[in-house]
Every structure is written in C-alpha cells, then in structure tokens.
Amino acid sequence: MTTTVRRTVGTIVPMAVVLTLMLIPGGALAAGAHHRKKTHAATKSHKHKSHKKKKKKTTSPTPAPTPAPATPTVREIPVTFSVVNTNTSQVPCGTDGKQYTIAGTLILPPSTTPAGVTLYAHGLGFGAWFWNFTAVPGYDYATSEANLGHASAVIDRLGYGASSIPSGAASCVGGQASILHQIVQDLRSGAYGAGGGAAPIGFSRVGLAGHSAGGELAEIEAYSFRDINALAVMDWADQSYSPGALTAFGEDGAQCVTGGTTQVGGQGSDYASYGQSAAGFDALMFANAAPNVEAAATAMRTNDPCGDILSILNAVAVDALNIGTIKVPVAYVWGTQDANYIIGTPWWSLQELLYSESPKVTDITLPGSGHAVTLERTFPTLVSQMSAWLTANGL
C-alpha cells in the first residue's frame, strides 16, 4: 500500500504574537505540541498493535513427486524349433532322421524389434549360455547386443542343454548344419514356438554366427544352403591345429570308440569331453579370463555328441573345397592367445584368405584373448566391434 504525505502551508504570524503564545500556558502552540506528542504515541501504539495482528502465512501441501518412467528392458522370449535330424548338407555323415526339439531364447532390444536377427551356434563344451552368460555380471553377450539394437537367437544345439538329447551317435556335423538351416528358415517365416504369450516373429534378414566347432557348422550351412545374409566365424579355423587341440580330439575319439558316456545330467549315451579334465579344458579355452568367470564356465561345461566329435576333422577337407563359394559378408573373430591353434603362425590370416568370394571379410582381432571369446576380458571389444558389423549388415 502506498502512503501519500500531504504538506499544509500555514498563515504567516507576526513574531510578537508567536512569542506571546509560547509564553502563555496552555496556549495554542503548546496545545499543538501536546497534540503532536499524543498523535505520535498513538501512531506507535497503532503500529505495535498492527504487528500483533499480522496474518499467518498458509502453506499449500507439497505435491507428490511424479514417478520416473520405467526404463525399458531387454526382452527375452523362450522359443522352440521342431527339426528333423537329417543331413542335407554337402558334408557326408550319418544321422538318425528323427524329429527333435531345439530350445533357445530370442533376445530382443527393449522397444523396437529390428528386421534382422542373428542365430548363434555354440561350440564343444558349451551351450546357449555361452552367448547369454549370467553367472557373473558383465559377460552376457546377447543382452549386450540387444541393448545396442540387435536381435539374437541363442540355442542349445541338438544333444545339449534344454534341447532334445538323443544318442550322441545319431548326430554329425552335416546334420547339425542342416538343423541350423531349418532354424534359419523358421526365423524367416515365424514358424516356431514362442513362450510367454509372445507371437512368433518373422525376420526379413538372418545372420549366422558360430563359435569354435559351431563356426565350422555355420560355414557348412553357408556354403551348403546359401540362405543367410551374413556369416560370423569365431575362433574356428580349418587348419593349423595345435598339439594340445589334436591331443584333445584324439582323447575324445578314443573315449567314443570305447563306449563314451552320458551327457551331463545323465541323459543319452555316446558322449565325450573335449579336454578330459577341468584343467585340460581350461588350458584350451581360456587365456585372459577373470578367475571367477573361468571357474563358473568350467562348472557349466557339457559333454559333446560322439558323432560330432568323430566328424569334425573329417569335414575339414570338404570345407577347404567349398568355403571359397560363400558369397555373403564374413566377420572373422579370433583371439591372439587361442591355444587350439599354433600361436605365432598366421593361422587366422590363412583362414580369412579362404573366404575368397565374400564381398567383404571383416577381421576382428582380440589381443590377448583365448578361445572362449565371450568370457574373456576382451568382452567389451568383442561386443562393440560385432555391433558395428551387425549394423553394417542390417542385423
């Protein structure tokens, strides 16, 4: 509130009159002075009372904070594929021709489903968990790629994990490659089972990646059926095997010839171990892994079908004749300390030269890494470089 001060202009009074009024008790000037004192006191009293009657401030209740929107998470859909164990590949070997179920997981980005997907095939001693490893945080390859926008289908191959476990003698590398071919076709058409109430998804582009012996299966699928858009081979070569690897294959073969064993968990028959002991397995698989990761992976290792073990090296000659006909982009991933090959020789370079008809071979080198590339300390490099390759190929 704005206060307006008014000034009153008085009448001019002669000095003698002023003096007279000042000297007379109760005169006009004295009375005026007394009036001013009273007014001043009243004003002070009014101010004091006004202070006491000051209105209390009212505060409105604090509104509840707005909940932050939930962060989208990677989607995991259990999937199953109905397959027939026949060999229609270019690698001759025997199968039992029966129908089986392959189990796996479709791992998708948090929101948008891409048009392409990559099917991942594991090698000896592993399962789908090699690509979806959660026993130690920070090594889940498929989830890491999903967070970067890529879709993955990770499976337990025939004879492993949650998939059908027939006699190990009923399988071979040509049959395993033919099963991969059937799954590639199912991923394109959406003709597979999906759990959790999800509808199967048909993808317009399908890539295929394989690790170790799974890399050989991926090669065989690629040159036998020519139905994929891109191929990734991780730590598999068709030559330059180390003495340690050849010894392990020999021990596997001997175990199979003498009757073999069951798969881990007691199912099936005619299975054997690549690396007869945990120490032997570790020496072939790891070079620069964290101790807790190595221990967890070794505890999860599987046995392998004898039919696969006895046909892997036999297929190498067929590979050599046909790898040069693969006409899709290839990513070749290798660890510089992989004990399955002769370290110090250009085994990786010789393998890359075999993909002579590929429009582009992308080398992904993991310095210091051993054979189990998703479980080594070079994991972040693997994820980032594979992501770039997947993106470049519409996957």
Secondary structure, DSSP 8 states (H G I E B T S, - for coil): --------------HHHHHHHHHSTT-HHHHHHHHHHHHHHHHHHHHHHHHHT---------------------EEEEEEEEEE----SSS-------EEEEEEEEEE-SS---SEEEEEE--TT--GGGTS--SSTT--HHHHHHHTT--EEEE--TTSTTS----GGG--HHHHHHHHHHHHHHHHHT-SEE-TT------SEEEEEEETHHHHHHHHHHHHH---SEEEEES--SS-B-HHHHHHHHHHHHHHHTT-B--TTS-SSSEE-SSSSHHHHHHHH-SS--HHHHHHHHHT---EEHHHHHHHGGGHHHHHHHGGG--S-EEEEEETT-TTB-TTS-HHHHHHHH-TT-S-EEEEEETT--S-GGGSTTHHHHHHHHHHHHHHTT-
